[in-house]
Amino acid sequence: MAFEFDSTVRGGMPVTVCYEIERASPSVGIPDPWIADLWLEVRGKRAKWLEESMHEQDRSRLHEEALEKFHR
């Protein structure tokens, strides 16, 4: 399943965060949904350059935001 939301990185740069969620699979030891892929878009286009230079703090925050939004 693919989802998206708007956020910021690098101290305020607006981005669209796109991500795919895989459902929990308790039978194989994965008890909770997890993020299978997460990428950034700027003005409707993928921003690989930004993904590669993103600070780990931003990356962790975006993963947390994605999971929170999925659980709503």
N, CA, C and O atoms as a printed pandas DataFrame, in Angstrom:
     atom_number atom_name residue_name chain_id  residue_number  x_coord  y_coord  z_coord
0              1         N          MET        A               1    0.833   -1.187    0.000
1              2        CA          MET        A               1    0.000    0.000    0.000
2              3         C          MET        A               1    0.874    1.247    0.000
3              4         O          MET        A               1    1.834    1.321    0.767
4              5         N          ALA        A               2    0.568    2.210   -0.829
5              6        CA          ALA        A               2    1.350    3.454   -0.888
6              7         C          ALA        A               2    0.554    4.603   -0.271
7              8         O          ALA        A               2   -0.657    4.713   -0.461
8              9         N          PHE        A               3    1.251    5.441    0.459
9             10        CA          PHE        A               3    0.662    6.596    1.125
10            11         C          PHE        A               3    1.591    7.787    0.945
11            12         O          PHE        A               3    2.731    7.631    0.506
12            13         N          GLU        A               4    1.103    8.981    1.287
13            14        CA          GLU        A               4    1.962   10.169    1.257
14            15         C          GLU        A               4    1.437   11.213    2.225
15            16         O          GLU        A               4    0.261   11.217    2.590
16            17         N          PHE        A               5    2.347   12.108    2.636
17            18        CA          PHE        A               5    1.993   13.247    3.474
18            19         C          PHE        A               5    3.038   14.333    3.264
19            20         O          PHE        A               5    4.139   14.066    2.782
20            21         N          ASP        A               6    2.683   15.552    3.627
21            22        CA          ASP        A               6    3.602   16.684    3.505
22            23         C          ASP        A               6    4.346   16.888    4.814
23            24         O          ASP        A               6    3.773   16.752    5.895
24            25         N          SER        A               7    5.629   17.214    4.707
25            26        CA          SER        A               7    6.451   17.459    5.881
26            27         C          SER        A               7    7.594   18.396    5.480
27            28         O          SER        A               7    7.565   19.001    4.409
28            29         N          THR        A               8    8.591   18.506    6.346
29            30        CA          THR        A               8    9.776   19.319    6.052
30            31         C          THR        A               8   11.026   18.549    6.440
31            32         O          THR        A               8   10.989   17.668    7.299
32            33         N          VAL        A               9   12.131   18.893    5.796
33            34        CA          VAL        A               9   13.439   18.336    6.145
34            35         C          VAL        A               9   14.453   19.471    6.114
35            36         O          VAL        A               9   14.166   20.564    5.625
36            37         N          ARG        A              10   15.634   19.200    6.639
37            38        CA          ARG        A              10   16.737   20.153    6.620
38            39         C          ARG        A              10   16.344   21.526    7.161
39            40         O          ARG        A              10   16.714   22.558    6.602
40            41         N          GLY        A              11   15.588   21.518    8.258
41            42        CA          GLY        A              11   15.249   22.769    8.921
42            43         C          GLY        A              11   14.133   23.575    8.284
43            44         O          GLY        A              11   14.021   24.769    8.559
44            45         N          GLY        A              12   13.302   22.972    7.446
45            46        CA          GLY        A              12   12.153   23.691    6.924
46            47         C          GLY        A              12   11.857   23.522    5.443
47            48         O          GLY        A              12   10.886   24.097    4.951
48            49         N          MET        A              13   12.655   22.756    4.717
49            50        CA          MET        A              13   12.401   22.555    3.296
50            51         C          MET        A              13   11.165   21.672    3.115
51            52         O          MET        A              13   11.137   20.542    3.603
52            53         N          PRO        A              14   10.143   22.178    2.417
53            54        CA          PRO        A              14    8.909   21.388    2.255
54            55         C          PRO        A              14    9.103   20.233    1.266
55            56         O          PRO        A              14    9.680   20.405    0.193
56            57         N          VAL        A              15    8.608   19.059    1.654
57            58        CA          VAL        A              15    8.681   17.863    0.815
58            59         C          VAL        A              15    7.382   17.074    0.954
59            60         O          VAL        A              15    6.632   17.239    1.916
60            61         N          THR        A              16    7.143   16.227   -0.015
61            62        CA          THR        A              16    6.087   15.228    0.102
62            63         C          THR        A              16    6.785   13.912    0.386
63            64         O          THR        A              16    7.683   13.496   -0.346
64            65         N          VAL        A              17    6.361   13.265    1.457
65            66        CA          VAL        A              17    6.937   11.986    1.849
66            67         C          VAL        A              17    6.021   10.890    1.323
67            68         O          VAL        A              17    4.844   10.830    1.678
68            69         N          CYS        A              18    6.563   10.032    0.483
69            70        CA          CYS        A              18    5.801    8.912   -0.077
70            71         C          CYS        A              18    6.358    7.640    0.553
71            72         O          CYS        A              18    7.568    7.507    0.735
72            73         N          TYR        A              19    5.476    6.714    0.882
73            74        CA          TYR        A              19    5.960    5.493    1.520
74            75         C          TYR        A              19    5.012    4.337    1.271
75            76         O          TYR        A              19    3.827    4.522    0.993
76            77         N          GLU        A              20    5.567    3.143    1.380
77            78        CA          GLU        A              20    4.790    1.922    1.247
78            79         C          GLU        A              20    4.849    1.167    2.566
79            80         O          GLU        A              20    5.908    1.039    3.180
80            81         N          ILE        A              21    3.716    0.683    2.978
81            82        CA          ILE        A              21    3.594   -0.063    4.229
82            83         C          ILE        A              21    3.303   -1.523    3.909
83            84         O          ILE        A              21    2.472   -1.843    3.058
84            85         N          GLU        A              22    4.001   -2.386    4.607
85            86        CA          GLU        A              22    3.700   -3.813    4.543
86            87         C          GLU        A              22    2.990   -4.176    5.843
87            88         O          GLU        A              22    3.370   -3.723    6.923
88            89         N          ARG        A              23    1.989   -4.973    5.722
89            90        CA          ARG        A              23    1.211   -5.390    6.894
90            91         C          ARG        A              23    2.010   -6.337    7.783
91            92         O          ARG        A              23    2.972   -6.972    7.351
92            93         N          ALA        A              24    1.583   -6.406    9.020
93            94        CA          ALA        A              24    2.194   -7.332    9.966
94            95         C          ALA        A              24    2.041   -8.765    9.461
95            96         O          ALA        A              24    1.060   -9.110    8.801
96            97         N          SER        A              25    3.023   -9.576    9.785
97            98        CA          SER        A              25    2.986  -10.998    9.455
98            99         C          SER        A              25    3.431  -11.790   10.683
99           100         O          SER        A              25    4.549  -12.304   10.729
100          101         N          PRO        A              26    2.549  -11.884   11.674
101          102        CA          PRO        A              26    2.930  -12.556   12.919
102          103         C          PRO        A              26    3.430  -13.985   12.715
103          104         O          PRO        A              26    4.254  -14.471   13.489
104          105         N          SER        A              27    2.943  -14.648   11.692
105          106        CA          SER        A              27    3.357  -16.039   11.470
106          107         C          SER        A              27    4.837  -16.174   11.126
107          108         O          SER        A              27    5.418  -17.247   11.288
108          109         N          VAL        A              28    5.447  -15.085   10.652
109          110        CA          VAL        A              28    6.882  -15.115   10.347
110          111         C          VAL        A              28    7.683  -14.185   11.267
111          112         O          VAL        A              28    8.838  -13.865   10.986
112          113         N          GLY        A              29    7.058  -13.761   12.363
113          114        CA          GLY        A              29    7.771  -12.977   13.371
114          115         C          GLY        A              29    7.769  -11.482   13.176
115          116         O          GLY        A              29    8.565  -10.789   13.809
116          117         N          ILE        A              30    6.894  -10.945   12.314
117          118        CA          ILE        A              30    6.798   -9.495   12.132
118          119         C          ILE        A              30    5.456   -9.065   12.723
119          120         O          ILE        A              30    4.429   -9.140   12.049
120          121         N          PRO        A              31    5.460   -8.609   13.997
121          122        CA          PRO        A              31    4.207   -8.350   14.700
122          123         C          PRO        A              31    3.493   -7.049   14.321
123          124         O          PRO        A              31    2.296   -6.912   14.575
124          125         N          ASP        A              32    4.198   -6.103   13.723
125          126        CA          ASP        A              32    3.611   -4.797   13.421
126          127         C          ASP        A              32    3.813   -4.436   11.959
127          128         O          ASP        A              32    4.721   -4.953   11.309
128          129         N          PRO        A              33    2.951   -3.530   11.428
129          130        CA          PRO        A              33    3.195   -3.023   10.071
130          131         C          PRO        A              33    4.562   -2.336   10.029
131          132         O          PRO        A              33    5.027   -1.796   11.033
132          133         N          TRP        A              34    5.190   -2.363    8.867
133          134        CA          TRP        A              34    6.514   -1.753    8.742
134          135         C          TRP        A              34    6.640   -1.027    7.407
135          136         O          TRP        A              34    5.918   -1.321    6.454
136          137         N          ILE        A              35    7.563   -0.082    7.356
137          138        CA          ILE        A              35    7.768    0.723    6.152
138          139         C          ILE        A              35    8.705   -0.042    5.221
139          140         O          ILE        A              35    9.867   -0.284    5.547
140          141         N          ALA        A              36    8.178   -0.416    4.060
141          142        CA          ALA        A              36    8.963   -1.165    3.094
142          143         C          ALA        A              36    9.812   -0.236    2.224
143          144         O          ALA        A              36   10.898   -0.613    1.783
144          145         N          ASP        A              37    9.316    0.976    1.980
145          146        CA          ASP        A              37   10.047    1.943    1.157
146          147         C          ASP        A              37    9.566    3.336    1.528
147          148         O          ASP        A              37    8.385    3.539    1.810
148          149         N          LEU        A              38   10.476    4.283    1.528
149          150        CA          LEU        A              38   10.141    5.673    1.821
150          151         C          LEU        A              38   10.988    6.541    0.900
151          152         O          LEU        A              38   12.203    6.367    0.810
152          153         N          TRP        A              39   10.328    7.484    0.212
153          154        CA          TRP        A              39   11.067    8.377   -0.683
154          155         C          TRP        A              39   10.475    9.788   -0.594
155          156         O          TRP        A              39    9.355    9.981   -0.121
156          157         N          LEU        A              40   11.241   10.748   -1.052
157          158        CA          LEU        A              40   10.840   12.154   -0.989
158          159         C          LEU        A              40   10.568   12.692   -2.381
159          160         O          LEU        A              40   11.219   12.314   -3.356
160          161         N          GLU        A              41    9.591   13.581   -2.448
161          162        CA          GLU        A              41    9.313   14.296   -3.684
162          163         C          GLU        A              41    9.300   15.793   -3.401
163          164         O          GLU        A              41    8.836   16.245   -2.355
164          165         N          VAL        A              42    9.820   16.541   -4.356
165          166        CA          VAL        A              42    9.795   17.998   -4.312
166          167         C          VAL        A              42    9.144   18.453   -5.607
167          168         O          VAL        A              42    9.612   18.123   -6.697
168          169         N          ARG        A              43    8.069   19.208   -5.484
169          170        CA          ARG        A              43    7.312   19.679   -6.647
170          171         C          ARG        A              43    6.896   18.535   -7.582
171          172         O          ARG        A              43    6.956   18.656   -8.806
172          173         N          GLY        A              44    6.475   17.426   -6.970
173          174        CA          GLY        A              44    5.949   16.303   -7.735
174          175         C          GLY        A              44    6.971   15.372   -8.362
175          176         O          GLY        A              44    6.598   14.448   -9.086
176          177         N          LYS        A              45    8.266   15.598   -8.096
177          178        CA          LYS        A              45    9.297   14.736   -8.667
178          179         C          LYS        A              45   10.167   14.158   -7.558
179          180         O          LYS        A              45   10.466   14.822   -6.564
180          181         N          ARG        A              46   10.561   12.918   -7.753
181          182        CA          ARG        A              46   11.402   12.277   -6.749
182          183         C          ARG        A              46   12.703   13.048   -6.567
183          184         O          ARG        A              46   13.324   13.488   -7.534
184          185         N          ALA        A              47   13.100   13.200   -5.314
185          186        CA          ALA        A              47   14.301   13.968   -4.973
186          187         C          ALA        A              47   15.353   13.040   -4.367
187          188         O          ALA        A              47   15.622   13.098   -3.167
188          189         N          LYS        A              48   15.942   12.189   -5.201
189          190        CA          LYS        A              48   16.960   11.245   -4.715
190          191         C          LYS        A              48   18.136   11.977   -4.073
191          192         O          LYS        A              48   18.690   11.526   -3.071
192          193         N          TRP        A              49   18.502   13.097   -4.656
193          194        CA          TRP        A              49   19.627   13.865   -4.121
194          195         C          TRP        A              49   19.365   14.272   -2.676
195          196         O          TRP        A              49   20.283   14.311   -1.856
196          197         N          LEU        A              50   18.106   14.575   -2.371
197          198        CA          LEU        A              50   17.745   14.981   -1.018
198          199         C          LEU        A              50   17.701   13.765   -0.089
199          200         O          LEU        A              50   18.126   13.847    1.063
200          201         N          GLU        A              51   17.193   12.651   -0.582
201          202        CA          GLU        A              51   17.164   11.420    0.211
202          203         C          GLU        A              51   18.583   11.017    0.619
203          204         O          GLU        A              51   18.824   10.627    1.762
204          205         N          GLU        A              52   19.510   11.117   -0.320
205          206        CA          GLU        A              52   20.886   10.704   -0.061
206          207         C          GLU        A              52   21.614   11.629    0.909
207          208         O          GLU        A              52   22.522   11.191    1.615
208          209         N          SER        A              53   21.231   12.891    0.950
209          210        CA          SER        A              53   21.923   13.838    1.823
210          211         C          SER        A              53   21.141   14.151    3.106
211          212         O          SER        A              53   21.560   14.987    3.906
212          213         N          MET        A              54   20.006   13.474    3.291
213          214        CA          MET        A              54   19.159   13.747    4.451
214          215         C          MET        A              54   19.853   13.299    5.740
215          216         O          MET        A              54   20.488   12.246    5.782
216          217         N          HIS        A              55   19.722   14.101    6.773
217          218        CA          HIS        A              55   20.281   13.773    8.080
218          219         C          HIS        A              55   19.511   12.596    8.683
219          220         O          HIS        A              55   18.308   12.453    8.470
220          221         N          GLU        A              56   20.218   11.765    9.432
221          222        CA          GLU        A              56   19.592   10.596   10.059
222          223         C          GLU        A              56   18.446   11.007   10.983
223          224         O          GLU        A              56   17.465   10.275   11.117
224          225         N          GLN        A              57   18.564   12.155   11.612
225          226        CA          GLN        A              57   17.507   12.663   12.492
226          227         C          GLN        A              57   16.220   12.899   11.692
227          228         O          GLN        A              57   15.136   12.533   12.145
228          229         N          ASP        A              58   16.333   13.499   10.521
229          230        CA          ASP        A              58   15.156   13.710    9.665
230          231         C          ASP        A              58   14.583   12.375    9.198
231          232         O          ASP        A              58   13.367   12.182    9.194
232          233         N          ARG        A              59   15.458   11.460    8.806
233          234        CA          ARG        A              59   15.017   10.152    8.319
234          235         C          ARG        A              59   14.205    9.418    9.404
235          236         O          ARG        A              59   13.137    8.873    9.122
236          237         N          SER        A              60   14.709    9.410   10.612
237          238        CA          SER        A              60   14.005    8.746   11.723
238          239         C          SER        A              60   12.667    9.413   12.000
239          240         O          SER        A              60   11.663    8.734   12.214
240          241         N          ARG        A              61   12.652   10.740   11.995
241          242        CA          ARG        A              61   11.410   11.474   12.251
242          243         C          ARG        A              61   10.364   11.174   11.179
243          244         O          ARG        A              61    9.189   10.987   11.494
244          245         N          LEU        A              62   10.782   11.127    9.923
245          246        CA          LEU        A              62    9.838   10.849    8.840
246          247         C          LEU        A              62    9.285    9.434    8.929
247          248         O          LEU        A              62    8.110    9.214    8.639
248          249         N          HIS        A              63   10.108    8.476    9.323
249          250        CA          HIS        A              63    9.622    7.108    9.521
250          251         C          HIS        A              63    8.573    7.078   10.634
251          252         O          HIS        A              63    7.533    6.430   10.505
252          253         N          GLU        A              64    8.859    7.782   11.718
253          254        CA          GLU        A              64    7.896    7.841   12.831
254          255         C          GLU        A              64    6.597    8.505   12.391
255          256         O          GLU        A              64    5.513    8.015   12.706
256          257         N          GLU        A              65    6.697    9.621   11.661
257          258        CA          GLU        A              65    5.499   10.301   11.157
258          259         C          GLU        A              65    4.687    9.387   10.254
259          260         O          GLU        A              65    3.460    9.344   10.349
260          261         N          ALA        A              66    5.365    8.661    9.381
261          262        CA          ALA        A              66    4.674    7.764    8.449
262          263         C          ALA        A              66    3.898    6.695    9.205
263          264         O          ALA        A              66    2.741    6.425    8.883
264          265         N          LEU        A              67    4.517    6.091   10.197
265          266        CA          LEU        A              67    3.819    5.054   10.964
266          267         C          LEU        A              67    2.654    5.630   11.758
267          268         O          LEU        A              67    1.598    5.005   11.855
268          269         N          GLU        A              68    2.843    6.830   12.329
269          270        CA          GLU        A              68    1.741    7.482   13.055
270          271         C          GLU        A              68    0.559    7.732   12.120
271          272         O          GLU        A              68   -0.585    7.451   12.475
272          273         N          LYS        A              69    0.831    8.252   10.946
273          274        CA          LYS        A              69   -0.244    8.546   10.005
274          275         C          LYS        A              69   -0.931    7.273    9.535
275          276         O          LYS        A              69   -2.143    7.267    9.318
276          277         N          PHE        A              70   -0.177    6.202    9.377
277          278        CA          PHE        A              70   -0.766    4.947    8.961
278          279         C          PHE        A              70   -1.723    4.399   10.019
279          280         O          PHE        A              70   -2.762    3.830    9.682
280          281         N          HIS        A              71   -1.380    4.567   11.282
281          282        CA          HIS        A              71   -2.197    4.036   12.379
282          283         C          HIS        A              71   -3.442    4.868   12.660
283          284         O          HIS        A              71   -4.290    4.440   13.443
284          285         N          ARG        A              72   -3.579    6.022   12.059
285          286        CA          ARG        A              72   -4.775    6.870   12.290
286          287         C          ARG        A              72   -5.943    6.363   11.515
287          288         O          ARG        A              72   -7.028    6.943   11.582
